[in-house]
Amino acid sequence: MTEDLVFTSRLTGRRLLGAEGLSIGKVRDVVILQAAGDEPPRALGLVVTVQRRNIFVSLGRVAEMAVDGVRLEGSSVDLGRFSQRTGEILASSLYHRPAGTGTVLDVGIARSSTGRAGWEVAVLAVGHRRGLLRPTGEVVPWDSYPELFRTAEAGQRIAGLRDLNPTDLAHAVEAMSAAGRRQLADALHDEELADLLQEMPEQDQIGFLAGLGVERIADVIEEMEPDDAVDLLAEMPDAEREQLLATMPPERTADLRRLLSYDATTAGGLMTSRPLIVTPDTPVAEALARIRQPAKGVTEAAQIYVCEPPQVTPTGRYLGTIGFQRLLREQPSEPVGGCIEESGFVRPELPEREVAARIAAYNLVAVAVCDEAGRLVGAVTIDDVLDRVLPANWRKRGT
């Protein structure tokens, strides 16, 4: 089994492993989003059994699929019980379905070949029985039997929306009725809903979340980037914000409270607390592997931050940053500590305009933010700055 093509039945029973190699649970199924138009159906995630509970794990979290198991980037998972949503198909439900003169034996998924991020259905393994002869099998493109991936009309409509880029989906949401928005919110997994919210103005986010329930809202906020989560929480009434924070895991709550303590118009108010951090003895090859993870955004993957342990903010002593282009020019076994390019940083209290000026003056994609002890507490990326300096309604204007 390689990452070029993975047959879903072969994932069943494999262990789900955290980044450190510890077993989290066992894979039971693969969740597929029914076809929208002529695009291949997307493979959304895995159904995993953890402590006799079935949960959903996005394929965007998967770092590697191998014989010993499916390895995650990171080790935390959302233990909310899996519920099949509108427009979703379980791979196991396709096995033994009629396909021409045969039946479906397996479903093959691969990294997207159409420019979309993530995984998609690529092929079907189909078995044929001819008379009394033993059955034979063949592997065919998924669109040889597209009807397998289309269900009810409502499911097709929701699948078409879920297949949109989050930015395009945010524009589509503007024209939807309240009932349509609620149907969409119910259909999206927490990670998908988080991606959508991050493309909407904070006031629109609050309206979209209304009525979902405290636990669901807390789960969605946990999936958001820390700086976006804080911007949303800051717009909420104090009582509602405290109720949501009390529902989240303590370590996540502590991180968000720390970010909320900074003035919104400073570097601390702009920064994310989860940049890509490595220790100086990390090999270049390992750093590049982390950059290559599909879940990493463009600006997040543009450079790494080298710090002494611990690797979570606030870190040990900040040493500097390295751009991914420099890493590509280094030997894979070289420790990143010998490749540091830039060691400058700003303080959390620096006004946002001065942060913007620094990024512009030095042609930076991001700048480190350190406290008085020289520990990395976050990073401000160029998209964070643009989000702040553009007019408040720039998302709706598209300019």
C-alpha positions in Angstrom: 0.0 0.0 0.0 1.5 3.4 -1.0 0.2 6.9 -0.8 -0.1 6.9 -4.6 -3.2 4.7 -4.4 -4.8 3.4 -1.2 -7.6 0.9 -1.3 -10.1 1.7 1.5 -10.7 -1.9 2.6 -7.0 -2.3 3.4 -7.3 0.6 5.8 -9.9 -1.3 7.9 -8.5 -2.6 11.1 -5.2 -0.6 10.8 -4.1 1.3 13.8 -4.4 5.1 14.0 -1.1 6.3 15.4 -0.1 9.7 16.9 3.0 11.6 15.8 5.0 9.8 18.5 3.9 6.3 17.2 1.4 5.6 20.1 -1.8 3.8 19.1 -4.9 6.0 19.4 -7.6 3.6 17.9 -8.4 1.5 14.9 -9.7 2.6 11.4 -13.2 1.3 10.6 -14.2 3.1 7.4 -13.5 5.9 5.0 -16.0 8.8 4.6 -16.5 10.0 1.0 -18.4 13.1 -0.2 -20.7 12.2 -3.0 -19.8 13.5 -6.5 -20.5 17.1 -7.4 -20.6 17.6 -11.1 -17.8 15.9 -13.0 -15.2 16.3 -10.2 -14.0 13.1 -8.5 -15.7 12.4 -5.1 -13.6 13.7 -2.2 -12.4 11.4 0.5 -13.0 13.4 3.6 -11.7 11.3 6.5 -11.7 8.2 8.5 -14.1 6.6 10.9 -12.0 5.5 13.8 -12.9 3.4 16.9 -11.4 4.9 20.1 -12.5 3.4 23.4 -15.6 1.8 21.8 -16.6 5.1 20.3 -16.6 5.9 16.6 -15.1 9.3 15.8 -14.2 11.2 12.7 -10.6 12.0 11.8 -10.0 14.3 8.8 -7.6 13.0 6.1 -6.0 16.4 6.3 -4.6 15.3 9.6 -2.9 12.2 8.1 0.8 12.4 7.7 1.4 8.9 6.4 -0.4 5.7 5.5 1.7 2.6 5.9 1.6 -1.1 6.7 2.0 -0.5 10.4 -0.9 2.0 10.5 -2.1 5.4 9.7 0.1 8.1 11.2 -1.3 11.5 12.2 0.4 14.9 12.3 0.1 15.5 16.0 -1.6 13.2 18.6 -4.8 14.9 19.6 -8.2 13.9 18.2 -11.8 15.1 18.6 -13.6 12.4 20.6 -17.0 13.6 19.5 -19.1 10.7 18.2 -19.1 10.3 14.5 -22.4 11.0 12.7 -22.8 10.5 9.0 -23.8 13.8 7.4 -25.8 14.9 4.4 -24.0 14.0 1.2 -21.6 11.5 2.8 -21.1 7.9 1.7 -19.2 5.3 3.7 -16.7 3.3 1.5 -17.9 0.1 3.1 -21.5 0.8 1.8 -20.2 0.6 -1.8 -18.6 -2.9 -1.4 -20.7 -5.5 -3.2 -22.8 -2.9 -5.0 -23.7 -3.7 -8.6 -21.3 -2.2 -11.2 -22.1 -3.2 -14.7 -21.9 -7.0 -14.9 -20.0 -7.2 -11.7 -19.8 -5.9 -8.2 -17.6 -3.4 -6.4 -14.8 -5.1 -4.5 -12.9 -2.0 -3.3 -12.5 1.7 -3.6 -9.2 3.3 -4.4 -8.3 6.8 -3.1 -5.3 9.0 -4.0 -4.0 12.5 -3.4 -6.0 14.9 -5.5 -4.9 15.2 -9.1 -7.2 18.1 -10.0 -5.6 20.9 -8.1 -7.7 20.5 -5.0 -6.1 19.8 -1.6 -6.7 16.5 0.0 -7.8 13.0 -1.2 -10.3 11.9 -3.8 -11.7 8.6 -5.2 -9.6 7.6 -8.1 -10.5 4.0 -9.0 -12.8 1.1 -8.3 -11.9 -2.6 -8.1 -14.7 -4.4 -9.8 -15.2 -8.2 -9.8 -17.0 -10.0 -12.6 -18.5 -13.5 -12.6 -18.9 -15.1 -16.0 -21.0 -18.3 -16.0 -19.5 -21.0 -13.8 -16.0 -19.6 -14.2 -14.2 -18.2 -11.2 -14.8 -14.4 -10.8 -12.3 -12.1 -12.3 -11.4 -8.5 -11.2 -10.3 -5.3 -12.8 -9.4 -1.8 -11.7 -11.4 0.9 -13.5 -11.6 4.7 -13.2 -14.2 5.9 -10.7 -16.3 7.6 -13.4 -16.9 4.2 -15.1 -19.8 3.9 -12.6 -20.6 7.5 -11.4 -24.1 6.6 -10.3 -22.5 4.9 -7.2 -21.5 8.3 -5.9 -24.8 10.1 -6.4 -27.6 9.9 -3.9 -30.6 12.1 -3.1 -31.0 15.6 -4.6 -30.6 17.3 -1.3 -27.3 15.4 -0.8 -26.1 16.5 -4.2 -26.8 20.1 -3.4 -25.0 20.0 -0.1 -22.2 18.0 -1.6 -21.8 20.7 -4.3 -21.5 23.4 -1.5 -19.1 21.3 0.6 -16.9 20.8 -2.5 -16.3 24.6 -2.8 -13.1 26.3 -1.7 -13.8 27.9 1.8 -13.5 31.4 0.3 -16.1 30.6 -2.4 -18.3 28.9 0.1 -18.3 32.0 2.3 -19.5 34.0 -0.7 -22.3 31.5 -1.4 -23.4 31.6 2.3 -24.2 35.3 2.0 -27.1 34.6 -0.4 -28.5 31.6 1.6 -31.6 31.7 3.8 -31.3 31.1 7.5 -32.7 27.6 7.0 -30.2 26.9 4.3 -27.3 28.1 6.5 -28.4 25.8 9.3 -28.7 22.8 6.9 -25.2 23.5 5.7 -23.8 24.0 9.2 -25.3 20.6 10.3 -23.7 19.0 7.2 -20.2 20.2 7.8 -17.7 18.5 10.0 -16.1 20.7 12.7 -12.9 21.2 10.6 -14.8 22.2 7.5 -17.0 24.6 9.4 -13.9 26.1 11.0 -12.4 26.7 7.5 -15.5 28.4 6.4 -15.8 30.7 9.4 -12.2 31.8 8.9 -13.2 33.3 5.5 -16.1 35.3 7.0 -16.2 38.6 9.0 -16.5 38.0 12.8 -20.1 39.3 13.0 -21.2 37.0 10.2 -19.5 34.1 12.0 -21.5 34.8 15.1 -24.8 34.8 13.2 -23.8 31.6 11.4 -23.1 29.8 14.6 -26.3 30.9 16.3 -28.4 28.0 17.5 -25.7 25.3 17.1 -25.3 24.7 20.8 -22.4 25.5 23.1 -20.5 22.1 22.7 -20.6 22.2 18.9 -19.5 25.8 18.8 -16.7 25.1 21.2 -15.6 22.1 19.1 -15.5 24.3 15.9 -13.6 27.1 17.6 -11.0 24.5 18.7 -10.4 23.6 15.0 -9.9 27.3 14.1 -6.4 28.9 13.9 -5.7 30.5 17.3 -5.7 34.1 16.0 -9.0 33.6 14.1 -10.5 31.9 17.2 -9.5 34.8 19.4 -10.9 37.3 16.9 -14.3 35.5 17.1 -14.3 35.1 20.9 -13.5 38.8 21.3 -16.7 39.7 19.5 -18.9 37.6 21.9 -20.5 38.8 25.1 -18.3 38.0 28.2 -20.7 35.4 29.6 -20.9 33.5 26.3 -17.2 33.6 25.8 -16.5 32.3 29.3 -19.0 29.5 28.8 -17.3 28.4 25.6 -13.8 28.6 27.1 -15.0 26.5 30.0 -16.1 23.8 27.6 -12.7 23.4 25.9 -9.7 21.4 27.0 -7.6 23.2 29.6 -4.5 23.5 27.4 -6.5 25.0 24.5 -8.3 27.4 26.9 -5.0 28.6 28.4 -3.6 29.3 24.9 -6.7 31.3 23.9 -6.8 33.2 27.2 -3.2 34.2 26.7 -3.9 35.5 23.2 -7.0 37.4 24.5 -4.9 39.2 27.0 -3.1 41.1 24.3 -4.3 44.4 22.8 -6.0 43.6 19.5 -4.1 46.3 17.7 -0.6 45.0 18.6 1.6 42.2 17.4 0.2 40.0 20.2 -3.3 40.6 19.0 -2.4 39.7 15.4 -0.2 36.6 16.0 -0.9 32.9 15.8 0.4 30.9 18.7 1.0 27.8 16.6 3.7 28.5 14.0 5.9 25.6 12.7 8.5 25.1 15.5 11.5 22.8 15.5 14.5 22.3 17.8 18.0 23.1 16.4 19.0 19.4 16.2 16.1 18.6 13.9 17.3 17.2 10.5 16.5 19.3 7.5 14.7 16.2 6.0 12.3 16.1 9.0 11.6 19.9 8.8 10.8 19.6 5.1 8.5 16.7 5.8 6.5 18.8 8.3 6.3 21.7 5.7 5.0 19.3 3.1 1.9 18.3 5.2 -1.2 19.2 3.1 -2.8 20.8 6.2 -0.2 23.5 6.3 -1.2 26.8 4.8 1.0 28.7 2.4 2.3 31.3 4.8 2.5 28.8 7.7 4.8 26.5 5.6 6.9 29.3 4.2 9.4 29.1 7.1 10.1 27.3 10.3 11.0 28.7 13.7 14.0 27.2 15.5 13.7 27.2 19.3 15.1 25.4 22.3 12.5 23.0 23.9 9.6 23.0 24.5 8.3 23.2 21.0 5.0 24.8 22.0 4.5 28.5 22.8 5.9 29.9 24.9 8.9 28.0 23.8 12.5 27.8 25.1 14.9 30.4 23.8 14.1 31.6 20.3 17.1 31.1 17.9 15.8 32.2 14.5 13.9 31.3 11.3 14.7 29.4 8.1 12.8 29.8 4.8 11.8 26.6 3.0 13.9 27.6 0.0 17.0 27.5 2.2 16.0 24.1 3.5 15.7 22.8 -0.1 19.4 23.7 -0.7 20.7 21.9 2.4 21.7 18.3 3.0 18.8 16.3 4.4 20.9 15.1 7.4 22.0 18.7 8.3 20.7 19.9 11.6 18.5 23.0 11.1 20.4 24.9 13.8 23.2 25.4 11.3 20.9 26.9 8.6 19.3 29.8 10.5 18.8 32.9 8.2 17.1 35.4 10.4 17.0 35.9 14.2 15.0 39.2 14.4 11.7 39.4 16.2 9.2 41.9 17.6 7.6 42.3 21.0 3.9 41.4 21.6 3.1 45.1 22.5 4.4 46.5 19.2 1.6 48.4 17.4 0.2 46.6 14.3 1.2 49.4 12.0 4.8 49.1 13.0 4.6 45.3 12.5 3.2 45.9 9.0 6.0 48.4 8.3 8.7 45.9 9.4 7.2 43.1 7.2 7.1 45.4 4.2 10.6 46.9 4.8 12.3 43.6 5.0 10.1 41.7 2.5 9.1 39.2 5.1 6.3 36.6 4.9 6.1 36.4 8.7 7.9 37.8 11.8 8.5 36.1 15.1 7.0 37.5 18.3 9.0 37.0 21.5 8.5 37.9 25.1 11.0 39.6 27.4 12.7 36.3 28.2 13.4 35.7 24.5 10.8 32.9 24.2 8.8 32.6 21.0 5.1 33.3 21.9 3.8 33.4 18.3 4.3 34.7 14.8 2.6 37.4 12.7 2.1 36.4 9.0 1.6 38.7 6.1 -2.0 37.5 5.6 -2.7 38.4 9.3 -1.4 42.0 8.5 -3.4 42.3 5.3 -6.5 41.1 7.1 -6.2 43.9 9.5 -5.1 46.8 7.2 -7.7 46.2 4.5 -11.2 47.7 4.9 -13.5 45.9 7.4 -15.8 44.7 4.6 -13.0 43.6 2.1 -14.2 40.0 2.1 -17.6 41.0 0.8 -16.2 43.5 -1.7 -13.7 41.1 -3.0 -11.2 43.9 -3.3 
